[in-house]
Amino acid sequence: MAGAKGLSLMSGGLDSQLAIRVLQNAGATVEAVCFSTPFFDITAAKTAADALGVKLHIIDFTDDEISLLENPPHGFGGAMNPCIDCHALMIKRAGELMTRLGYDFVATGEVQGQRPMSQNKQSMGIVEKCSGLKGRLIRPMSAKLLEPTIPELEGRIDREKLLDISGRGRERQIALAAEFGIVDYPSPAGGCKLTEEGFCRKLKDLKDHEGLGNRTLVELLLVGRRFRLPGGSSVILGRDKGENSRLKVEGRRLNSGNFNLVEAETPGPTALVPDVKSDADLEMARGIVRAWSRGGTGRDALKRYQIC
């Protein structure tokens, strides 16, 4: 019987890379899939897929993530990270791609017990149920601790070559990396902006005021310093030439609405004011640009309005 063919979620971290190699060693043909949003960088996923020599499918996940931020069924983690629902929806989207391609399974690099909220046995069960992939979702790193999946029961993946890793230790993964020749992988440190305190302050401020309905404003959370002015207006202040250029492009593209672009008269930053609430706020935005311009003064007085 031919080996199974499937998609494995790829973050670029060590576990996601190992999951692919373990599945290949068990007789499966594997392609990788990653999810693009403003909240995490997919550069590591691209690099890892290239190093492993596997095809990488990139799925735009921004609208899905925004919908979860509005109302995550299983709540947030320590910050504004809807980890359980996010992971389940990613697997569901990968499952939809699996069906379109006529493949047999979706895999992840999850290790049972590695993360206390999203990778305990109960959470992993919730993810499988919500994803709609019961029997088709393989966790090769901990497969021997879990129920056999359909491809394993059919003999299209050799269960004996899957693993039984659990807990937060990394010794076995590091040893396996050496065995498989995997040398380039980041440290296990999140990587999701939704777990970062400073970013979440900006995200919560946007959600509470302008809302998350404008995708461009969500994407611009990665750009500049943020200020919330007394009249309710928001100011996005560029920190370098690249950010100033981005704000100019977006400001001119969005100028059909109540979007105002404030540019420095002397060398300095550009500011985008997405929704001007008053003339006084617009004048204060001009003052912020002047204060952060070369030779400007008064920054300390304006920092009281700074979010991050």
C-alpha positions in Angstrom: 0.0 0.0 0.0 1.4 3.4 -0.9 2.5 5.7 1.9 0.2 8.5 3.0 0.5 12.0 1.8 -0.2 15.0 4.0 0.4 18.6 5.2 2.4 19.5 8.3 2.1 22.8 10.0 5.4 24.7 9.8 6.4 27.4 12.2 10.1 27.1 11.5 10.8 25.9 15.1 12.6 22.7 15.9 9.5 20.6 16.7 7.8 21.5 13.4 10.9 20.6 11.5 11.3 17.3 13.4 7.7 16.4 12.8 8.3 16.4 9.0 11.4 14.3 9.3 9.7 11.8 11.6 6.8 11.4 9.2 9.1 11.0 6.2 11.0 8.3 8.2 7.6 6.6 8.8 6.9 6.4 5.1 4.8 9.5 4.5 5.2 12.2 1.8 4.9 15.6 3.5 4.4 19.2 2.4 4.5 22.1 4.8 1.9 24.8 5.5 2.2 28.1 7.3 -0.1 30.9 8.1 0.5 34.6 7.3 -0.8 37.3 9.6 0.6 40.6 11.0 1.0 38.8 14.3 3.9 36.4 13.5 6.7 36.3 11.0 6.8 33.5 8.5 10.4 34.0 7.5 11.6 31.1 9.7 9.0 28.8 8.2 10.2 29.7 4.7 13.8 29.1 5.7 13.0 25.8 7.4 10.9 24.4 4.5 13.7 25.3 2.1 16.3 23.6 4.2 14.1 20.5 4.5 13.5 20.5 0.8 9.7 20.4 1.1 7.0 22.5 -0.6 5.5 25.2 1.5 1.9 26.3 1.2 1.2 29.8 2.6 -2.3 30.6 3.8 -3.5 34.2 4.5 -4.9 33.9 8.1 -5.3 37.6 9.0 -9.1 37.7 8.7 -9.4 34.5 10.7 -7.2 35.8 13.4 -9.1 39.1 13.7 -12.4 37.2 14.1 -10.9 35.2 16.9 -9.6 38.4 18.6 -13.2 39.7 18.6 -14.5 36.7 20.5 -12.3 33.6 21.1 -14.6 30.7 22.1 -12.0 29.3 24.5 -10.7 32.6 25.8 -7.3 34.3 25.8 -4.0 33.1 27.3 -1.8 35.4 29.4 -2.2 38.3 26.9 -4.4 38.6 23.9 -3.4 35.2 22.5 -6.4 32.9 21.7 -4.0 29.9 21.4 -6.5 27.0 21.5 -8.9 28.5 19.0 -6.1 29.9 16.8 -4.5 26.5 16.6 -7.7 24.7 15.9 -8.7 27.1 13.1 -5.2 26.8 11.5 -5.6 23.0 11.5 -9.1 23.3 10.1 -7.8 25.6 7.3 -5.0 23.1 6.6 -7.6 20.3 6.6 -9.6 22.2 3.9 -6.4 22.4 1.8 -5.8 18.7 2.5 -9.2 17.9 1.1 -8.8 20.1 -2.0 -5.4 18.4 -2.7 -6.7 14.9 -2.1 -4.2 14.2 0.7 -4.6 12.0 3.7 -3.7 13.8 6.9 -2.7 17.1 8.6 0.2 17.0 11.1 1.6 19.3 13.8 4.8 19.5 15.8 2.9 19.5 19.1 4.5 17.7 22.0 2.0 16.6 24.7 2.6 18.6 28.0 5.1 21.0 26.4 2.9 24.1 26.8 0.6 24.1 29.9 -2.3 25.8 28.2 -2.4 24.7 24.6 -0.6 21.4 24.6 -2.1 19.5 27.5 -4.1 16.4 26.7 -7.5 18.2 27.2 -6.6 21.1 25.0 -5.2 18.9 22.3 -8.5 17.0 22.3 -10.4 20.2 22.0 -8.3 21.3 19.0 -8.9 18.0 17.3 -12.6 18.2 17.8 -12.9 21.8 16.7 -10.7 21.3 13.6 -13.1 18.6 12.4 -10.1 16.3 11.6 -10.7 13.4 14.0 -8.6 10.5 12.8 -6.7 12.6 10.3 -4.7 14.8 12.7 -1.3 13.3 13.5 1.0 14.6 16.2 4.1 12.5 15.3 6.2 13.8 18.2 3.8 12.3 20.7 1.8 9.9 18.5 2.5 6.8 20.6 0.8 8.5 23.6 -2.3 9.2 21.6 -4.9 7.1 19.7 -3.8 5.8 16.3 -5.0 7.8 13.4 -6.5 6.5 10.2 -3.3 6.5 8.1 -1.6 4.5 10.9 -4.4 2.0 11.2 -4.3 1.6 7.4 -0.6 0.8 7.5 0.2 3.8 5.4 2.3 5.4 8.2 4.5 3.2 10.3 3.4 3.9 13.9 6.4 2.2 15.3 8.6 5.0 13.8 6.5 7.7 15.4 7.5 9.1 18.8 6.4 9.2 22.4 7.9 12.5 23.6 6.1 14.4 26.4 6.9 17.3 28.8 8.9 20.5 28.5 12.4 19.0 28.2 14.2 19.4 24.9 16.9 16.7 25.2 15.3 14.2 22.9 14.5 16.9 20.3 18.0 18.2 20.3 19.4 14.6 19.9 17.0 14.0 17.0 18.0 17.2 15.3 21.6 16.0 15.3 20.4 12.6 14.0 18.4 14.2 11.1 21.0 16.8 10.3 18.8 19.8 11.4 21.2 22.5 12.5 19.3 25.8 11.9 16.4 26.3 14.3 15.4 29.2 16.7 15.2 29.0 20.4 11.7 28.0 21.7 10.5 31.5 22.5 7.0 32.1 21.3 7.3 34.4 18.3 3.7 35.5 18.3 3.0 39.2 18.8 -0.2 38.4 20.6 1.9 37.2 23.6 3.9 40.5 23.8 2.8 43.1 26.3 3.7 46.2 24.3 2.1 45.0 21.1 -1.1 44.0 23.0 -1.4 47.4 24.5 -1.6 48.8 20.9 -3.9 46.1 19.8 -6.3 46.6 22.8 -6.3 50.3 22.2 -7.2 49.9 18.6 -9.9 47.3 19.4 -11.4 49.6 22.1 -11.5 52.7 19.8 -11.4 52.3 16.0 -12.2 48.5 16.2 -10.6 45.7 14.2 -12.7 46.0 11.1 -10.1 47.9 9.1 -7.5 45.4 8.1 -5.0 48.1 7.2 -5.1 49.6 10.7 -4.5 46.1 12.1 -1.5 45.6 9.8 -0.2 49.1 10.8 0.1 47.9 14.4 3.6 46.8 13.4 4.5 50.3 12.4 5.6 53.3 14.6 4.9 54.8 18.0 1.2 55.1 19.1 -0.5 58.0 20.8 -4.1 58.3 22.0 -5.0 62.0 22.2 -7.4 63.7 24.6 -10.1 64.1 22.0 -10.0 60.4 21.1 -7.9 60.5 17.9 -5.0 58.1 17.4 -1.6 59.0 16.0 0.8 56.6 14.4 4.3 58.2 14.3 7.0 56.8 12.1 10.3 55.8 13.7 12.5 55.6 10.7 12.6 56.3 6.9 11.0 53.0 6.1 8.1 53.5 8.4 7.6 57.1 7.2 7.4 55.8 3.7 4.8 53.2 4.7 2.7 55.7 6.5 2.8 58.1 3.5 1.7 55.3 1.1 -1.2 54.1 3.4 -2.2 57.7 4.2 -2.6 58.6 0.6 -4.4 55.4 -0.2 -6.8 55.9 2.7 -7.4 59.6 2.2 -11.0 59.0 0.9 -12.0 58.8 4.6 -11.1 60.9 7.6 -7.5 60.0 7.4 -4.9 62.8 7.8 -1.2 62.6 7.0 1.1 65.0 8.9 4.6 65.4 7.6 7.5 67.2 9.3 8.6 70.6 8.0 12.2 69.8 9.0 13.9 66.4 8.9 11.7 64.2 11.1 8.9 61.7 11.3 5.6 61.3 9.4 2.4 60.8 11.3 -0.9 59.1 10.2 -4.0 60.1 12.1 -6.6 57.5 11.1 -9.7 59.2 12.4 -9.4 62.9 13.4 -11.9 63.6 16.2 -11.2 67.3 16.6 -9.2 70.2 15.3 -7.4 70.3 18.6 -6.3 66.7 18.2 -5.0 67.4 14.7 -3.0 70.3 16.0 -1.6 68.1 18.8 -0.6 65.6 16.1 1.4 68.3 14.4 3.0 69.1 17.7 4.0 65.5 18.2 5.7 65.5 14.7 7.5 68.7 15.6 8.6 67.4 19.0 10.1 64.2 17.4 11.7 66.2 14.5 15.4 67.0 14.5 15.9 69.7 17.1 12.4 69.4 18.4 11.4 69.9 22.0 8.6 68.9 24.3 8.7 65.1 23.9 8.4 64.5 27.6 5.2 66.5 27.9 3.7 64.5 25.0 4.8 61.0 26.2 1.8 61.0 28.6 -0.3 60.2 25.6 2.0 57.5 24.3 0.7 53.9 24.2 3.8 52.1 23.0 
